[in-house]
Each structure stands twice: as structure tokens, then as C-alpha cells.
């Protein structure tokens, strides 16, 4: 299945494993995506890690220089990657990793079987990606709903905040949410809707999203948000 360029982050302090994994991933992933750009690091403290945004991040959960779970949390909080896949030779760490809602966990002891399962999941996810046409500044742009962090009404226009840009359109917020709700977009305020994928925390009055975006939570929309977010967490 062809697609756009994908940015893939790999962090593991075992260089031999990285070489094998990258070759195996390339071999299988070619059928899913036409253009893949890898960012490979052996040191989790390398500051260049946060220079880009990634579609997938493969992290050794037990790095020598940094806690892999803490690194995953930082990637999410800074809006750098929402799809985290842990890799480890320590299978007992699977449960500890659930705190950051990883997409998958590859056990090095079950490498071949886990990799096969992962690619089945990735293939299904890529096929289910939903794209929506957005008319902005006289042009129509096709936007992946997975990249939308939140939207809000400003001076009669709907501003769509994606991971990379802000688009402005005259679509009504109500209509936009109706068309995208089944893909995780939920209204949380008279003027705001968010993508539950990017929720880091919430209180009775506000929601904190990746990238330090704090969004008001209206009383009339609180329960529908909580319900949809709960569904997301148990998927």
C-alpha cells in the first residue's frame, strides 16, 4: 500500500540489533509505505532526538543512559510521536510500559513472532487511516485526522491545529465534529474540539494536550469527552 514519507525513530544501545531490526523492518515495510526516513540513535540522551516529529518510535525500554518509559513520555508530551513501540529483552517490563499506552511491545526473546504481529497491526492501521479534505486560503488540502491535535473557533473561522501547521477554514465546528467523531475528535467546549490521542491529563475544567496545549473543558461537554477518552484508553 503506497503512502507518504514516514519518519521512524529507533533508539537502542545494541548496534547489532539495530542493524538487524532496520533490515527486517525495511524488508516488510516496503509493502506498506513508499518512502521511509529513519532516525537512529544508540544514546537516549542525544538532544537531536527532539528535532523532528515521528510517525513511529521504537524504543529500548531499558537503555543504559535513560529510562525508556520516561523518554516515551517526553516524546508524547512534546508532541514528537504518539505511536510508541517498546523493544526489550526483559519481557517482565511489558506491564510497566502500559503507563504510556504504547502501540506495541516487541520482546527480543519472541522477536520473529512479535514482529509479524506488529506488521499485521500496522497494515491494518495504515489501511484505516482517515483523511479529510480541508479548504483553506483558496486551496484544498488533504489532512490525516491522526495529525490533528485540536480545533477551535476564532472570529467565525475554524482553526485546525495539526502537528505541523494551522489551517483556517469556514466549516462549522459542529459539522466538523460530526464528521470526525468516530476517529477520536470530540467537542469539549463551545469553541473547541480535541483529538483524544493527544490527551496527557485533564481536570474538571481543562485538558492538557501534547505540546503543552491547555484547552478549556465545558461542563456540557465533560461527560461525552470522558466517555470517548475511556474508550480510547481501553483500545
NORTALIN-V492142 format. One record per backbone hydrogen bond with DSSP energy under -0.5 kcal/mol. CO is the residue of the C=O (numbers start at 0). NH is the residue of the N-H. Records with the same first field share a line. If there is no record, write none. Layout:
# NORTALIN-V492142
CO=NH + NH
This chain:
# NORTALIN-V492142
5=7 + 36
6=54 + 55
7=38
8=57
9=40
10=59
12=14
13=17
14=18
15=19
16=20
17=21
18=22
19=23
20=24
21=25
22=26
23=27
24=28
25=29
27=30
28=31 + 32
34=5
35=37
36=7
38=9
40=11
41=43
42=45
45=48
46=49
47=50
48=51
55=8
56=58 + 84
57=10
58=60 + 86
59=62
60=67 + 68
65=62 + 67
66=70
67=71
68=72
69=73
70=74
71=75
72=76
73=77
74=79 + 80
75=78
76=210 + 211
79=53
81=83
82=56
83=102 + 103
84=58
85=105
86=60
87=107
88=90
89=92
90=93
92=96
93=97
94=97
95=98
96=99
97=100
103=85
104=106
105=87 + 107
106=109
107=110
109=113
110=114
111=115
112=116
113=117
114=118
115=119
116=120
117=121
118=122
119=123
120=124
121=125
122=126
123=127
124=128
125=128
128=130
129=144
131=142
133=135 + 140
135=138
138=135 + 140
140=133 + 142
142=131 + 144
143=146
144=147
146=162
148=194
149=160
150=192
151=158
153=156
156=153 + 158
157=159 + 168
158=151 + 160
159=161 + 166
160=148 + 149
164=161
166=159
168=157
171=175
172=176
173=177
174=178
175=179
176=180
179=182 + 184
180=183
183=185 + 195
185=193
187=217
188=191
190=152
191=187 + 188
192=150
193=185 + 195
194=197
195=198
197=209
200=207
204=216
205=202
206=208 + 214
207=199 + 200
208=211 + 212
211=213
212=208 + 214
214=206
215=217
217=220 + 221
218=221
220=224
221=225
222=226
223=227
224=228
225=229
226=230
227=231
228=232
229=233
231=234
